[in-house]
Amino acid sequence: MEAEMAFISQPIFELKAYQERDTLFDASLAIDDWDVRASAYKEAGDSLIEHISEGTWHRDALAFPILFLYRHYLELRIKELILAGAPLVTASINVSSLFQQHDLLHLWTKLRPILEALWDDPQSKAHDDAVEARIKEMNAIDSRSISFRYPTDRSGRRSITGLPYLNLRHVKDVIQAMSNVLDGASIGIDEARRTQGP
């Protein structure tokens, strides 16, 4: 405990040189790429689920950060797709409004027409329908990105009601399926932007 408390007087955001230099933990905060950040939240959720599978007893408490990480992945990925895809279909977007919006379903209604303009085939439509259904489920529980972060809302009521249990491995599998669609769209939009040129 005493060794831990020695850090209390040190700045948090400092590249600390430990006696035995271990660059494994050095991280750059200069990553402005939407794709990288979105993927990182999903990967962090996946990692926590792997941690649970190794036998940790914290699975109930870890459910909240896991669900928040997955939800935030979805929000960032959808925003990335709107920002990157709108110019391809000459759709106008209000960027400042986009940054203030956290409602996944609202964001999806902005994205879906872009996806349909780029990929208008039955399989893409079926995938979009399925993703939309999952987004509606997530939105019903956490429309403002606070339910997984706080135990109560501003009125003091429980943030999550009517959902006493869930299987985190199943959540991971569903998010992965959604990720296949959304990350695939991200790759497709990136390729289309490269082909289209500046």
Secondary structure, DSSP 8 states (H G I E B T S, - for coil): -HHHHGGGGS-SSS----SS--GGG--------HHHHHHHHHHHHHHHHHHHHTT-S-HHHHHHHHHHHHHHHHHHHHHHHHHHHGGGGT----HHHHHH---HHHHHHHHHHHHHHH--SHHHHHHHHHHHHHHHHHHHH-SSS-TTT-SB-TTS-BS--S-----HHHHHHHHHHHHHHHHHHHHHHHHHHHHH--
